[in-house]
């Protein structure tokens, strides 16, 4: 039996006291609603030693054209303390209530299966191509609304790479977050919340975090995405065959997205307000694109 872990690893009381101000900052942040909270944890930095290293057998590996040198574990029974307790507290009513107050989104639901979340570890050369996340979780029939990432890295700087950026419609990084110990980033996730990190993680550095996603049972009034992750960059490809495959891929993804938008508009549970909301969204997009030309 391991040693018992103290509860209250989150600074919930501080969040409660500052909730009105945090809500204002969340709603007015650019390029989309988000909040960076320092001293989010009451967990001492000495706990970093309990975070599994790269040789841990329970890691799942990801290394492809969009994500480099990343490991993750969403199996709560394998995640060690104190991170198991941290995840449970992030999923319990006291934190959910203050999260609803800060974001203005009622009836938020955690994912008990931690799909895509849990422990994350990215190593040297690691990148995460700018993207928007999936919105609809078919297995649970829920709609993803909020992401939270809690960083667990000591003495991290911009020079270490791996710093999460939020991008505007022109593809410019508007906000960049250094993944320092105890810092949490809370952000709205939809088809406009482009995020990622393109500066590779430095040699000898390992980027540690806990990621949680929160959902609602009801869909949003505006189109917010579908079941697909949409990457905004696809790298350079040599050869006619690879270039042709990329053209077909991007074309099919565009068709898929348009079909998802149409399905959202004709949903009888949403009706005319959805059509009006999407029309307003199109007008806003065209106006913003015209202003950037």
C-alpha positions in Angstrom: 0.0 0.0 0.0 1.3 3.4 -0.9 1.2 6.4 1.4 -2.1 8.3 1.5 -2.2 11.4 -0.5 -3.7 14.6 1.0 -6.8 16.0 -0.6 -7.3 19.6 -1.8 -4.5 19.7 -4.3 -6.3 22.5 -6.1 -6.5 26.2 -5.0 -10.3 26.0 -5.3 -11.0 28.6 -2.6 -8.8 31.1 -4.4 -10.6 30.4 -7.6 -13.9 31.0 -5.9 -12.9 34.3 -4.4 -11.6 35.6 -7.8 -14.3 33.9 -10.0 -16.0 37.2 -11.2 -12.7 38.7 -12.3 -11.5 35.4 -13.8 -14.8 35.1 -15.7 -14.3 38.6 -17.2 -10.7 37.7 -18.2 -11.9 34.4 -19.7 -14.7 36.0 -21.8 -12.6 39.0 -23.1 -9.4 37.0 -23.9 -8.1 36.9 -27.4 -8.0 35.2 -29.9 -10.7 33.2 -28.2 -12.0 32.7 -24.6 -9.2 31.4 -22.3 -7.6 31.9 -19.0 -4.1 31.3 -17.7 -4.0 30.6 -13.9 -0.7 30.6 -12.1 -0.5 28.8 -8.7 -3.4 26.6 -9.7 -2.0 23.8 -7.6 -1.3 23.3 -3.9 0.9 20.5 -4.9 4.6 21.1 -4.2 7.0 21.0 -7.1 8.8 18.1 -5.4 6.0 15.9 -6.6 7.5 16.0 -10.1 9.6 13.0 -9.1 6.4 10.9 -9.0 5.6 11.6 -12.7 6.5 8.6 -14.8 9.5 8.9 -17.0 9.7 8.1 -20.7 10.4 4.4 -20.0 7.1 3.8 -18.2 5.4 0.7 -19.7 1.9 2.2 -19.4 2.6 5.0 -21.9 0.9 5.0 -25.3 3.1 6.6 -28.0 2.2 9.1 -30.7 4.7 10.1 -33.4 3.4 11.2 -36.8 3.3 14.1 -39.2 1.3 16.2 -36.7 2.5 15.2 -33.3 6.1 14.3 -32.5 7.6 12.3 -29.6 4.5 12.3 -27.4 3.3 9.8 -24.8 0.0 9.7 -22.9 -1.9 7.5 -20.4 -5.7 7.8 -19.8 -6.0 4.7 -17.6 -6.8 6.1 -14.2 -5.9 2.7 -12.6 -2.3 3.0 -13.9 -1.7 6.6 -13.2 0.3 7.1 -10.0 -0.4 9.3 -7.1 -0.6 12.2 -6.5 -1.8 12.7 -10.1 -4.7 10.2 -9.6 -6.0 12.4 -6.8 -5.4 15.6 -8.9 -7.5 14.2 -11.8 -10.3 13.1 -9.5 -10.5 16.6 -7.9 -10.6 18.2 -11.3 -13.6 15.9 -12.1 -15.5 16.5 -8.8 -18.4 18.9 -8.0 -16.5 21.6 -6.1 -14.2 22.2 -9.1 -17.0 21.8 -11.7 -19.0 24.4 -10.0 -16.3 27.0 -10.0 -15.4 26.1 -13.6 -19.0 26.7 -14.6 -18.9 30.1 -12.9 -15.6 31.1 -14.6 -16.6 29.9 -18.1 -20.3 30.8 -18.0 -21.2 27.3 -19.3 -23.7 25.5 -17.1 -24.0 21.7 -16.5 -20.4 20.8 -17.4 -19.6 17.1 -17.4 -16.2 15.5 -17.0 -15.2 12.5 -19.1 -14.8 9.5 -16.6 -12.8 7.6 -19.3 -10.3 10.5 -19.9 -10.5 10.0 -23.7 -7.5 12.0 -25.1 -6.7 13.3 -21.6 -4.9 12.0 -18.5 -1.1 12.2 -18.3 0.8 13.7 -21.2 4.6 13.6 -21.7 6.4 15.1 -24.7 10.1 14.8 -25.3 13.0 16.3 -27.3 11.9 17.4 -30.8 8.2 17.2 -29.7 5.7 19.4 -31.5 1.9 19.7 -31.7 0.7 21.1 -35.0 -1.8 23.9 -34.6 -5.3 22.4 -34.8 -8.9 22.5 -33.5 -10.1 19.5 -31.4 -13.0 17.1 -32.0 -16.3 18.5 -30.7 -18.6 15.6 -30.6 -17.8 12.5 -28.4 -19.9 9.8 -30.0 -19.2 7.1 -27.3 -20.7 9.4 -24.6 -23.1 11.4 -26.9 -21.6 14.6 -25.4 -20.3 17.9 -26.8 -16.8 19.0 -25.9 -16.7 22.6 -24.5 -13.7 23.2 -22.3 -10.1 22.0 -22.2 -7.9 22.3 -19.1 -4.1 21.6 -19.2 -2.2 21.6 -15.9 1.6 21.9 -16.4 4.1 20.1 -14.2 7.5 21.4 -15.3 10.1 23.0 -13.2 12.3 25.9 -14.5 10.8 26.0 -18.0 11.4 28.9 -20.4 10.6 29.9 -23.9 14.0 28.6 -24.9 12.9 25.1 -23.9 10.2 25.0 -26.6 6.9 23.3 -26.3 5.0 26.4 -25.2 1.4 26.3 -26.1 0.2 29.1 -28.4 -3.3 30.3 -29.4 -3.8 31.4 -33.0 -6.0 33.9 -34.6 -7.8 33.5 -38.0 -4.7 34.7 -39.9 -2.6 32.0 -38.3 -0.7 34.3 -36.0 0.2 33.2 -32.4 -1.6 35.8 -30.2 -1.0 34.2 -26.8 1.8 31.8 -25.7 1.9 30.0 -22.4 5.0 28.8 -20.7 4.3 25.3 -19.2 5.7 26.1 -15.8 4.9 24.1 -12.7 1.4 24.7 -11.3 0.2 26.8 -14.3 -3.1 25.9 -15.7 -4.7 27.0 -19.0 -8.4 26.8 -19.4 -9.8 27.4 -22.8 -13.0 27.1 -24.9 -12.7 24.4 -27.6 -14.6 24.7 -30.8 -13.8 24.9 -34.6 -12.2 28.4 -34.1 -9.9 27.6 -31.1 -6.7 26.9 -32.9 -3.9 25.8 -30.6 -0.6 24.0 -30.6 3.1 24.4 -30.3 5.5 24.5 -33.3 8.8 25.3 -31.5 10.2 21.8 -30.8 11.0 20.8 -27.2 14.7 21.3 -26.5 17.1 18.4 -26.2 17.1 16.9 -22.7 13.8 18.4 -21.8 10.5 16.6 -21.1 7.2 18.4 -21.0 4.8 17.0 -18.4 1.1 17.8 -18.0 -2.3 16.6 -17.0 -5.1 17.2 -19.5 -8.9 17.2 -18.8 -11.8 17.9 -21.2 -15.3 18.9 -20.2 -18.6 18.4 -22.0 -22.3 19.3 -22.1 -25.2 17.1 -23.0 -26.7 19.7 -25.2 -25.1 21.0 -28.5 -24.0 24.6 -28.9 -26.3 27.0 -30.8 -23.3 27.8 -33.1 -21.5 25.2 -35.1 -18.5 24.2 -33.0 -17.0 21.3 -34.9 -17.6 17.6 -35.4 -15.8 14.3 -34.5 -12.6 15.2 -36.3 -9.4 17.0 -35.3 -8.6 19.6 -37.9 -4.9 20.4 -38.3 -4.1 23.7 -39.9 -0.7 22.8 -41.3 0.3 19.6 -43.2 4.0 19.9 -43.8 5.9 19.7 -47.0 5.6 16.6 -49.2 7.9 15.5 -52.0 6.7 13.4 -55.0 3.6 13.5 -57.1 1.9 10.7 -55.3 2.2 12.2 -51.8 1.2 15.7 -53.0 -1.9 14.2 -54.8 -2.8 12.3 -51.6 -2.6 15.6 -49.6 -4.8 17.4 -52.1 -7.4 14.6 -51.9 -7.2 14.5 -48.1 -7.7 18.3 -47.7 -10.6 18.2 -50.2 -12.4 15.4 -48.4 -11.9 17.1 -45.0 -13.5 20.3 -46.4 -16.4 18.2 -47.7 -16.7 16.5 -44.4 -16.8 19.7 -42.5 -19.4 21.3 -44.7 -21.6 18.2 -44.3 -21.2 18.5 -40.5 -22.2 22.2 -40.7 -25.3 21.4 -42.8 -26.3 18.6 -40.3 -26.0 21.1 -37.5 -28.2 23.6 -39.3 -31.0 21.2 -40.1 -31.1 19.7 -36.6 -34.8 20.1 -35.5 -33.7 20.5 -31.9 -31.8 23.7 -32.9 -34.0 25.1 -35.7 -34.1 28.6 -37.0 -31.7 30.1 -34.3 -29.0 27.7 -35.6 -29.4 29.0 -39.1 -29.3 32.6 -38.0 -26.3 32.0 -35.8 -24.4 30.3 -38.6 -25.3 33.0 -41.0 -24.0 35.6 -38.5 -20.8 33.5 -38.1 -20.3 33.5 -41.9 -20.7 37.3 -42.1 -18.3 37.8 -39.3 -15.7 35.5 -40.9 -16.0 37.2 -44.3 -15.6 40.6 -42.6 -12.6 39.6 -40.6 -10.9 38.1 -43.7 -11.6 41.3 -45.7 -10.0 43.3 -42.9 -6.8 41.2 -43.0 -6.3 41.6 -46.7 
